[in-house]
Amino acid sequence: MNFDSISKEFQTNKIYLNNASVSVMPKISIEAMKEFLIDYSEMGPDSSESEIFIKGLWEKTRKAVSNVVKCHPNEIIITQSVTDGINIVANGMKFENDSNIVIRGGEHEHHANYFPWLKLGKRIDVRSLPVNDNGGFEYSDLKKILDEKTKLVALSHGLYNSGLILPVKEIGKELQKENVPYFLDTAQTVGCIGEFDFVDTGCDFMSFNGSKWLCGPMGTGVFYCKRESSDLLEPSNIGGETAETNENGELTYKELPDRFQAGFRNYVGLAGMESSITFLQDLGWDNIRNHIINLSNLFINEIGKIPESKVFGPKNEAERTSIVSFEIGKHDPEKIVSGLSQKGIIIAKREIYEKAVLRISPHVYNTKDEILELVED
């Protein structure tokens, strides 16, 4: 598929290469949000007509998301962010004082998938897997650290700094043998690694957002909860949408997905996210993956011509997302990011442990010419 014309479908006037943080939205999704606001206002925000309208939006959005991750629509809970979903698990699981959880790499991990677990260290044992330079680990190390008191393993599927994709299906199969619940942060993989059965990883819980690789608006997120694992979590937010009282006046929780969705949601955001998912789905997830990994490979080849440059992360494209982290000798990454920004080129500064690096993360609307212009500047 030729993606040269796709950039015209997106609302930006910059060379934007920071999609692993927040992506640019398609024009069609911005229009969908505008139409939602007009329709919702005209029918009366709190009316019988709008109630049916919102219910339809819920169902359409859940179906779109479930088609991407390959789950049942009722296993999809709409949140505001990746962080929301992580905290549903961290604050909802029942941990005995002598129990433990296993995380990956500690300071190598994104704060959103590190700090909520670190907080639990005040009352349980938080065990951190040793990782290599790319952020990966040996399964033998995971087996050593697991025991009968392990209540959860929490991992990132794709790493925000090195771009490494962890072999989560293989890990999941082994954890199922050990009967250990499994959480995945899939913020850096949903929407950018091609057709992939995320549920086949065996994870019990998963969290991602709509504003990275799905090109949705800020304030949209998704929490996946396997139906059979929902009783492992105590809802941390309670409201009329999540619970009810029985004939004895006792509080009982509703079934999925209502159980974890207290209060109103970002409905206009749902309209935008659903529209973006449909737009990308029509392009084809494998087509998107091929396009963006080709852009990454082009950048790696071109930046390698600069003698003082160094690229971090896996060399094998099958083991990485389109994220490329790099440095240019002793040049300050902050100054490079700032200088490029003044020229209308947006990239990011991130860290691998304490080392500051530059990061690009091309998406479907980026072009070869943009990559070449970045390297030239």
ABEGO torsion letter per residue (X at the ends): XBAAAAAAABBBABBBAAAAABBBBBAAAAAAAAAAAAAAAAAEABBAAAAAAAAAAAAAAAAAAAAAAGBBAAABBBBABAAAAAAAAAAABBBBAABBBBBBGEAABBAAAAAAAAAAAAABBBBBBBBBAAGBBBAAAAAAABBAABABBBBBABBAAAGBBBBAAAAAAAAAAAGBBBBBBAAAABGAAEBBBAAAAGBABBBBBAABAAGBBBGBBBBBBBAAAAAABBBABBBAAABBBBAAGBBBBBBOAAAABBEBBBAAAAAAAAAAAAAAAAAEAAAAAAAAAAAAAAAAAAAAABAABBBBEBABAAABBABBBBBBEABBAAAAAAAAAAAGBBBBBBBBEABBBBBBBBBAABBAAAAAAAAAX
